[in-house]
Amino acid sequence: MWKAFSVLTGVGIYIAVVIFICLYLGGLVDDYLALNGKGRIIGIILGFPIAVYSVYRQLKNGGVI
């Protein structure tokens, strides 16, 4: 039970960090190109699938899935 809890907690933190990094990079692009917030939205939209795919690959290679 604790192993599953720790894996799920790690996955949640990993997804949040990846989305935050993409949001930050989207903000940098937004500020550089003056996109009025569209860069941050694009960062979030791209960050979520990247995070989910990355977590899937890690869990599959780790033998959890």
Residue, then its C-alpha position, 0 to 999 in steps of 0.5 A: m500500500w505504501k509503495a503505491f502511495s509513494v508512486l502516485t505521489g511521485v507521479g503527481i509531483y512530476i506532472a506538476v513540475v513538468i507543467f510548471i516548467c512548460l508554463y514558465l517557458g511559455g511565459l518567457v516566450d510570451d514576454y519575448l514575443a508579446l503574445n498577451g498570455k497566449g504563450r502561457i496557455i500554449g505552455i500548459i496545453l503542451g505541458f500536460p501531454i508531455a508530462v503524461y507521456s513521460v510518466y507513462r514511459q517511466l512507469k512502463n519501463g519501471g515495470v509498474i504498468 
